[in-house]
């Protein structure tokens, strides 16, 4: 690839810094958008996406450029990216401007797969021990319930903070299925919490559960 545009030099040091500070599950890529391909000019932890130096800008990041999103936003966080190496990733992008021109993007890709597995295992463990000391355990489990549901929604949609009205029926069924497998519905108030966060009625949640158990 050609030499990186000198205007991006101040951002080069951020790449290895963020790569080490965030850890190996985060890939950091600096794209030089002064050329036609938007090639990767600096890279840390490239194994997350499998891309290498000189790789072109692609996926949602390219759409942000083509759609002109950078003209109205400083950055985008929590969007979904796909990797041949790791599958679904959570990504964020910072738009780098020089006056009215977009000259680069600093992208961060996070592989949350193992943390999702850990969360499911923890929820399953809570379900297995849910019949223990009701007097001391119920409050702690209830406090964790909203976070557990939010995590399940984010796993299915690939986005944080997605409004409930944007969820499709297929996504709602997958969310209920994941929570059912994790044993969350053994917790008191689970159906009400799931219904509220999905923007659905409790009857709808029970209907989805009935189909899964069917």
C-alpha positions as CSV (number, residue, x, y, z in Angstrom):
1,X,0.0,0.0,0.0
2,X,1.1,3.6,-0.4
3,X,2.5,5.5,2.6
4,X,-0.1,6.7,5.1
5,X,-1.3,10.3,4.7
6,X,0.8,12.4,7.0
7,X,-2.3,14.0,8.5
8,X,-3.1,10.6,10.1
9,X,0.3,10.4,11.9
10,X,-1.1,11.7,15.2
11,X,-3.5,8.7,15.3
12,X,-0.9,6.0,14.5
13,X,0.3,5.8,18.1
14,X,-3.3,5.2,19.3
15,X,-3.5,1.9,17.5
16,X,-0.9,-0.1,19.5
17,X,-1.8,1.8,22.7
18,X,-5.5,0.9,22.5
19,X,-4.7,-2.6,21.4
20,X,-2.6,-3.3,24.5
21,X,-4.9,-1.3,26.8
22,X,-8.1,-3.0,25.7
23,X,-6.6,-6.5,25.3
24,X,-6.4,-9.2,22.7
25,X,-10.2,-9.5,22.1
26,X,-10.2,-6.0,20.7
27,X,-8.8,-5.2,17.2
28,X,-7.9,-1.6,16.4
29,X,-7.5,-0.5,12.8
30,X,-6.6,2.9,11.4
31,X,-8.0,3.3,7.8
32,X,-6.5,5.9,5.4
33,X,-9.4,7.2,3.4
34,X,-7.4,9.5,1.1
35,X,-7.0,6.6,-1.3
36,X,-9.7,4.7,-3.3
37,X,-9.9,1.6,-1.0
38,X,-9.6,3.1,2.5
39,X,-6.8,0.7,3.2
40,X,-5.7,-0.3,6.7
41,X,-2.7,1.8,7.5
42,X,-2.0,0.7,11.1
43,X,-3.3,-2.4,12.9
44,X,-3.3,-4.0,16.4
45,X,-4.6,-7.5,17.3
46,X,-5.5,-8.3,13.6
47,X,-6.6,-11.8,14.4
48,X,-10.0,-10.7,15.6
49,X,-11.2,-9.9,12.0
50,X,-8.5,-11.6,10.1
51,X,-7.7,-8.4,8.1
52,X,-4.1,-7.2,7.5
53,X,-2.3,-4.0,6.6
54,X,-3.5,-2.7,3.3
55,X,-6.9,-4.4,3.5
56,X,-9.7,-2.3,2.1
57,X,-12.5,-0.7,4.1
58,X,-15.6,-2.9,3.9
59,X,-18.9,-3.8,5.5
60,X,-20.8,-1.3,7.6
61,X,-17.8,1.1,7.8
62,X,-17.8,1.5,4.1
63,X,-21.6,2.2,4.2
64,X,-21.0,4.9,6.7
65,X,-18.7,6.6,4.3
66,X,-20.9,6.1,1.2
67,X,-24.1,7.3,3.1
68,X,-22.3,10.4,4.3
69,X,-23.0,9.6,8.0
70,X,-19.6,11.1,8.9
71,X,-21.0,14.5,7.9
72,X,-23.4,14.5,10.9
73,X,-21.7,12.2,13.4
74,X,-18.4,12.3,15.1
75,X,-18.4,8.5,15.7
76,X,-20.6,5.4,15.7
77,X,-20.5,2.9,18.5
78,X,-22.0,-0.6,19.1
79,X,-22.8,-1.5,15.5
80,X,-22.6,-5.1,14.2
81,X,-19.7,-6.4,12.1
82,X,-19.1,-9.8,10.6
83,X,-15.7,-11.6,10.5
84,X,-14.8,-14.8,8.7
85,X,-12.4,-15.5,11.5
86,X,-14.7,-14.8,14.5
87,X,-18.2,-14.4,13.2
88,X,-20.4,-11.6,14.7
89,X,-18.4,-8.7,16.3
90,X,-19.3,-5.5,18.1
91,X,-17.7,-2.5,16.4
92,X,-17.2,1.2,16.8
93,X,-15.8,3.8,14.4
94,X,-14.3,7.3,14.9
95,X,-14.5,9.6,11.8
96,X,-11.3,11.6,11.2
97,X,-11.7,14.8,9.3
98,X,-9.5,17.5,7.9
99,X,-11.8,20.5,7.5
100,X,-14.8,19.3,5.4
101,X,-12.9,16.2,4.1
102,X,-13.0,12.7,5.6
103,X,-9.5,11.4,5.6
104,X,-9.6,8.4,7.9
105,X,-11.4,6.2,10.3
106,X,-10.3,4.6,13.6
107,X,-12.2,1.3,14.0
108,X,-12.4,-1.0,17.0
109,X,-13.8,-4.5,16.8
110,X,-14.7,-6.5,19.8
111,X,-15.1,-10.3,19.9
112,X,-17.6,-10.9,22.7
113,X,-18.2,-14.6,22.0
114,X,-16.4,-16.0,25.0
115,X,-17.9,-13.4,27.3
116,X,-21.4,-14.3,26.0
117,X,-20.7,-18.0,26.8
118,X,-19.5,-17.0,30.3
119,X,-22.7,-15.0,30.8
120,X,-24.9,-18.0,29.7
121,X,-23.0,-20.4,32.0
122,X,-23.4,-18.0,34.9
123,X,-27.1,-17.7,34.3
124,X,-27.4,-21.4,34.1
125,X,-25.6,-21.7,37.4
126,X,-28.0,-19.3,39.0
127,X,-30.9,-21.4,37.7
128,X,-29.5,-24.6,39.1
129,X,-29.1,-23.0,42.5
130,X,-32.3,-21.0,42.4
131,X,-34.1,-23.4,44.8
132,X,-31.5,-22.9,47.6
133,X,-31.7,-20.2,50.2
134,X,-34.7,-18.2,49.1
135,X,-34.4,-15.7,52.0
136,X,-30.9,-14.4,50.9
137,X,-30.7,-15.2,47.2
138,X,-33.9,-13.8,45.7
139,X,-33.0,-10.1,45.9
140,X,-29.5,-10.6,44.3
141,X,-31.0,-12.6,41.4
142,X,-33.8,-10.1,40.8
143,X,-31.2,-7.2,40.8
144,X,-29.2,-9.0,38.1
145,X,-32.3,-9.9,36.0
146,X,-32.6,-6.6,33.9
147,X,-28.8,-6.8,33.0
148,X,-29.2,-10.4,32.0
149,X,-32.1,-9.6,29.7
150,X,-30.3,-6.6,28.2
151,X,-27.3,-8.9,27.5
152,X,-29.5,-11.4,25.7
153,X,-31.1,-8.7,23.5
154,X,-27.6,-7.3,22.6
155,X,-26.4,-10.8,21.7
156,X,-29.3,-11.3,19.3
157,X,-29.4,-7.9,17.7
158,X,-25.6,-7.1,17.9
159,X,-26.4,-3.6,19.2
160,X,-26.7,-1.9,22.5
161,X,-29.6,0.2,23.4
162,X,-31.8,-0.8,20.4
163,X,-35.4,0.4,21.0
164,X,-37.9,-2.4,21.7
165,X,-40.1,-1.3,18.8
166,X,-37.2,-2.1,16.4
167,X,-37.1,-5.8,17.4
168,X,-38.6,-8.2,14.9
169,X,-40.7,-11.2,15.9
170,X,-37.9,-13.5,14.9
171,X,-35.4,-11.6,17.1
172,X,-37.9,-11.8,20.1
173,X,-38.2,-15.5,19.7
174,X,-34.4,-16.0,19.6
175,X,-34.1,-13.8,22.7
176,X,-36.6,-15.9,24.6
177,X,-35.0,-19.1,23.4
178,X,-31.5,-18.0,24.6
179,X,-32.9,-17.0,28.0
180,X,-34.8,-20.2,28.3
181,X,-31.7,-22.3,27.6
182,X,-29.8,-20.3,30.2
183,X,-32.4,-21.1,32.8
184,X,-33.4,-17.4,33.4
185,X,-37.1,-18.1,33.4
186,X,-36.6,-20.0,36.7
187,X,-36.1,-16.5,38.3
188,X,-39.0,-14.7,39.9
189,X,-40.3,-11.9,37.7
190,X,-38.4,-13.1,34.6
191,X,-41.4,-13.2,32.3
192,X,-42.4,-9.6,33.2
193,X,-38.9,-8.3,32.8
194,X,-38.4,-9.9,29.4
195,X,-41.8,-8.7,28.2
196,X,-41.1,-5.1,29.3
197,X,-37.7,-5.0,27.6
198,X,-38.9,-6.6,24.4
199,X,-42.0,-4.3,24.2
200,X,-44.3,-7.4,24.2
201,X,-47.0,-8.7,26.5
202,X,-46.4,-11.4,29.1
203,X,-48.9,-13.5,27.2
204,X,-46.6,-13.3,24.1
205,X,-43.6,-14.4,26.1
206,X,-45.5,-17.3,27.5
207,X,-46.6,-18.2,23.9
208,X,-43.0,-18.2,22.7
209,X,-42.0,-20.4,25.7
210,X,-44.8,-22.8,25.0
211,X,-43.6,-23.2,21.4
212,X,-40.0,-23.8,22.6
213,X,-41.1,-26.4,25.1
214,X,-43.6,-27.9,22.6
